[in-house]
Amino acid sequence: MDQFRNRLDILREKGRYRALKQGEGVDLTSNDYLGFRNHPALRAEAVEAVESGVGLGSGGSRLLRGNHEAHESLENFAAQFFGYERALYFATGFQANYALFTTLPTRHDAVLFDSLVHASVRDGIHAGQAKGVKIPHNDVNACEDAIKRLRGEVQQIYIAVESLYSMDGDFAPLAAFQELARQYGATLIVDEAHATGVSGEAGRGCASALPRDNLIVLHACGKALGGAGGLVCASAEIIDILVNTARPFIFSTAPPPLQAHLAQKALELCASEEGAVRRNSLSERCEQAQQFFGGAGSHIVPIIFGDDQRTVEIAEALQKKGFDIRAIRPPTVPEGTARLRLSLSANLDKGMLDRFFGHLAPHFQDRAA
Ligand SMILES: Cc1ncc(COP(=O)(O)O)c(C=O)c1O
């Protein structure tokens, strides 16, 4: 056991030890951007679904007894809503990314991935067989240079980016990446996890206006949609390849039908007038925060202090004032960029956010340059 104790001691010494803690106080940390997680309409849908017999568990893999009407209905709805031939539902976004990157690129291929892309994408690339090449954040020119170097050496090139970066709150230049991908016959894979339900027309995501021919997207159901799961949206052939060969899909119990049913209801809510009202409230909070911090104006605001321990102390001081905001440290973010990640929600009112700014202001001089 000493080896584990030593490893934990090292984490403590570095100010990187983490313990599980339940949320208390004003929520400035969750990904519940639209306030759907406890939305009364979705709670009522859950009760009705349970009473009408929607399954609490799936009973097996989708390819065996675990395939249910709720999964297929969600996938059909999502494919139509996001504008793709087909969609495939996974229990989590992590599993969906892992399945994509361990399955689609082969050992003859390469995946160029943004340096800030999510751990699930990186882990999928790492576990897969293709050559992984990191490109500087949002740098389309560097991506093109890498493609030129790799052409001839590999068969297929994939480019992996997030549309809205989860820890930095900035947007990818998606149209430029897609144009590049089209020019070189590459495939663009966009993780929309933090944009799903919020960005794009009716919350269809940042990539919703792009042509679909060389595009695959991941939409998350566990963030603005308030539930759980990940939806891969792509051509019929790509979805068929995943169904037939993606190990995380085949060798895993399918998500509960109830979870799939609620994800569909959340998408329907997102497309309704109520979704538009919530997106409006959220964008008011985004403007308020942008006036204070500048930046991209999205619902994710990084407040970078750099030093791990100092960031933890500031988070704790704010928590004592009643605000649930957390210190994000390496390895979640790069070394020397420990930060508070302010996450805005449609549920937050203007006065409360102003009060938070008031409590944050005395710590401003500690921010990294
Ligand atoms: C960009 C991004 N992609 C994928 C995921 C994984 O999604 P899930 O939480 O549904 O597993 C996350 C979650 O943290 C994320 O931030």
The ligand as an ORCA input file, in Angstrom:
! r2SCAN-3c Opt
* xyz 0 1
  C     -15.081     18.392    -24.686
  C     -15.603     17.184    -23.990
  N     -15.800     16.072    -24.710
  C     -16.284     14.949    -24.143
  C     -16.567     14.899    -22.797
  C     -17.071     13.638    -22.210
  O     -18.461     13.696    -22.080
  P     -19.194     12.942    -20.899
  O     -19.061     13.803    -19.677
  O     -20.592     12.785    -21.380
  O     -18.511     11.628    -20.717
  C     -16.390     16.035    -22.012
  C     -16.713     16.001    -20.573
  O     -16.074     16.473    -19.723
  C     -15.880     17.204    -22.622
  O     -15.660     18.318    -21.915
*
